[in-house]
């Protein structure tokens, strides 16, 4: 991986007005502010991908509510991509449903940077099915979307 750049789209924060770069050692984290966050996740992905350096080989998109994903799953995911970096990699569950995280190679950046409301990253995946590979990752399909799920999670970890 070395000096490659990676992007993880976590969330949009509309009230922030400037970009910030945080450096720790040789690692830089650049926050990209999407002023058009009301246009949906597609606009956030497009904004983030458009800000990538030209030497970036791939982008990994994952969702902040995929709380069951750990470093082991993500490391395996990245290592699989490194063996065949021209492919799009996506997680899949036991029934074959595909979803994030997704790793898109550089040749998909143009398509990703042009995403519009209602046509998210799945539309790019659908355009490139011949280069799509999936990795079984059931933990990616356990997310946190409802107050009921949050209550269940709090019970699991004995928190209020």
WOCORQUI-V800550 format. One record per pair of residues at least 12 apart in sequence whose C-alpha atoms are under 8 Angstrom apart, sorted by the first residue. I is the first residue (numbers start at 0). J is the second residue. D is the distance in Angstrom with one decimal. If there is no record, write none. Layout:
I|J|D ; I|J|D
This chain:
3|54|6.9 ; 3|55|5.5 ; 3|56|6.7 ; 4|51|7.5 ; 4|52|7.2 ; 4|54|7.5 ; 4|55|5.0 ; 4|56|7.4 ; 4|57|7.8 ; 5|55|7.0 ; 5|57|6.8 ; 5|58|5.5 ; 5|59|6.8 ; 6|47|7.4 ; 6|48|7.7 ; 6|51|7.7 ; 6|58|5.5 ; 6|59|6.2 ; 6|60|7.2 ; 7|58|7.4 ; 7|59|5.9 ; 7|60|5.3 ; 7|61|6.5 ; 8|43|7.5 ; 8|44|6.8 ; 8|47|7.2 ; 8|60|5.9 ; 8|61|6.7 ; 8|62|7.3 ; 9|61|7.4 ; 9|62|6.3 ; 9|63|5.5 ; 10|63|7.4 ; 11|32|6.8 ; 11|33|6.2 ; 11|36|6.2 ; 11|43|7.0 ; 12|32|6.8 ; 12|33|7.4 ; 12|36|7.8 ; 13|32|7.1 ; 13|33|6.7 ; 13|34|5.8 ; 13|35|7.8 ; 13|36|6.5 ; 15|32|6.9 ; 16|32|7.1 ; 17|32|6.9 ; 18|30|5.5 ; 18|31|5.7 ; 18|32|6.2 ; 19|31|7.8 ; 31|46|7.5 ; 31|47|6.3 ; 31|50|7.6 ; 33|46|6.5 ; 38|115|7.7 ; 38|116|5.6 ; 39|116|5.9 ; 39|117|7.8 ; 40|116|7.6 ; 40|119|7.1 ; 41|114|5.4 ; 41|115|5.7 ; 41|116|5.7 ; 41|117|7.3 ; 41|118|6.7 ; 41|119|4.6 ; 41|120|6.9 ; 42|114|6.3 ; 42|115|6.0 ; 42|116|6.6 ; 44|111|6.9 ; 44|112|7.0 ; 44|114|7.5 ; 44|120|7.9 ; 45|111|5.5 ; 45|112|3.9 ; 45|113|5.9 ; 45|114|5.6 ; 45|115|8.0 ; 46|112|6.5 ; 47|112|7.8 ; 48|108|6.4 ; 48|111|6.7 ; 48|112|5.6 ; 49|108|7.7 ; 49|112|5.4 ; 55|105|6.9 ; 56|104|6.0 ; 56|105|5.1 ; 57|84|8.0 ; 57|102|6.5 ; 57|103|5.5 ; 57|104|4.3 ; 57|105|5.1 ; 58|102|5.5 ; 58|103|5.3 ; 58|104|6.6 ; 58|105|7.5 ; 59|100|6.7 ; 59|101|5.5 ; 59|102|4.3 ; 59|103|6.4 ; 60|99|6.7 ; 60|100|5.4 ; 60|101|5.3 ; 60|102|6.4 ; 61|99|5.4 ; 61|100|4.3 ; 61|101|6.7 ; 62|99|7.0 ; 62|100|7.2 ; 64|142|5.2 ; 64|143|5.2 ; 64|144|7.3 ; 65|138|7.6 ; 65|139|5.8 ; 65|140|7.2 ; 65|141|6.2 ; 65|142|4.7 ; 65|143|7.0 ; 66|141|7.4 ; 66|142|6.3 ; 66|143|7.4 ; 67|138|5.3 ; 67|139|6.7 ; 67|141|6.4 ; 67|142|7.5 ; 68|138|5.6 ; 68|139|5.9 ; 72|136|7.3 ; 76|88|7.9 ; 76|134|7.3 ; 77|102|8.0 ; 80|102|7.5 ; 84|104|6.4 ; 85|104|5.9 ; 85|106|8.0 ; 85|130|7.5 ; 86|103|7.3 ; 86|104|6.5 ; 86|130|4.9 ; 86|131|5.8 ; 86|132|6.7 ; 87|101|7.1 ; 87|102|5.6 ; 87|103|4.9 ; 87|104|6.3 ; 87|124|7.5 ; 87|130|6.0 ; 87|131|4.9 ; 87|132|6.1 ; 88|101|5.5 ; 88|102|5.1 ; 88|103|6.9 ; 88|131|6.0 ; 88|132|4.9 ; 88|133|5.5 ; 88|134|7.2 ; 89|101|4.4 ; 89|102|6.5 ; 89|131|7.5 ; 89|132|6.4 ; 89|133|4.7 ; 89|134|6.3 ; 90|133|5.4 ; 90|134|5.0 ; 90|135|5.9 ; 90|136|5.4 ; 90|137|7.9 ; 90|139|6.8 ; 91|133|5.8 ; 91|134|5.7 ; 91|135|4.8 ; 91|136|5.6 ; 91|137|6.8 ; 91|139|7.9 ; 92|135|5.6 ; 92|136|5.9 ; 92|137|4.8 ; 92|139|7.9 ; 92|140|7.0 ; 93|135|7.0 ; 93|137|6.9 ; 97|133|7.2 ; 98|139|7.8 ; 98|140|7.8 ; 99|139|6.9 ; 100|139|7.1 ; 107|123|7.5 ; 110|123|6.5 ; 111|123|6.8
